[in-house]
């Protein structure tokens, strides 16, 4: 072919003297190379963008699927939440109310006396309101045997209202230390002293007041 013959006889030092067919061939070849490089660079960027968008699409599909599942079950979840709230209210109502608390403290003290415990201190402290309940600390000091303390706990558990006694910084020690090597017997007198806490539920008016005070404290802290 003439083109091949012209390519073989090219003088690299005299490009201007190349045949027109060779110049045309190299011009077209250079144009094709430029077009290919531009196209490859453009397509490469587009492929990266496509992969990124495909990843976002999968994430959005998953998010949509999760939200759709939640929206489908929203009514059932809301019903379960309402049922749990009702159960919580019922459980809270088993705790003593504000008007029942003084009588309850008397019942706890009388239960200790009925169990045969000697009360040297039974002093209710200042009530501390929480989110939906109030905490009542009681400083006490009682003397009795293991069986008497067991009867006291059993008696408190059998009171009409649910009474929760939380031991806080409470110690139980022998009144008189047994002899060396001797173990405390069932009739060994023990001293229980420290602070216990009992609880009552807050009625609707009290929970509203507690929420208002909490908001006031937060607002004051932001100033």
Secondary structure, DSSP 8 states (H G I E B T S, - for coil): -HHHHHHHT--TT-GGGS-HHHHHHHHHHHHHHHHHHHHHHHHHHHHHHHHHHHHHHHHHHHHHHHHHHHHHTHHHHHHHHHHHHHHHHHHHHTBB-HHHHHHHHHHHHHHHHHTT-EEEEEEEEEEEE-SSEEEEEEEEEEEE-HHHHHHHHHHHHTSSSB---EEEEEEEEESS---TT----TT--EEEEEEEEEEEE--HHHHHHHHHHHHHHHHHHH-
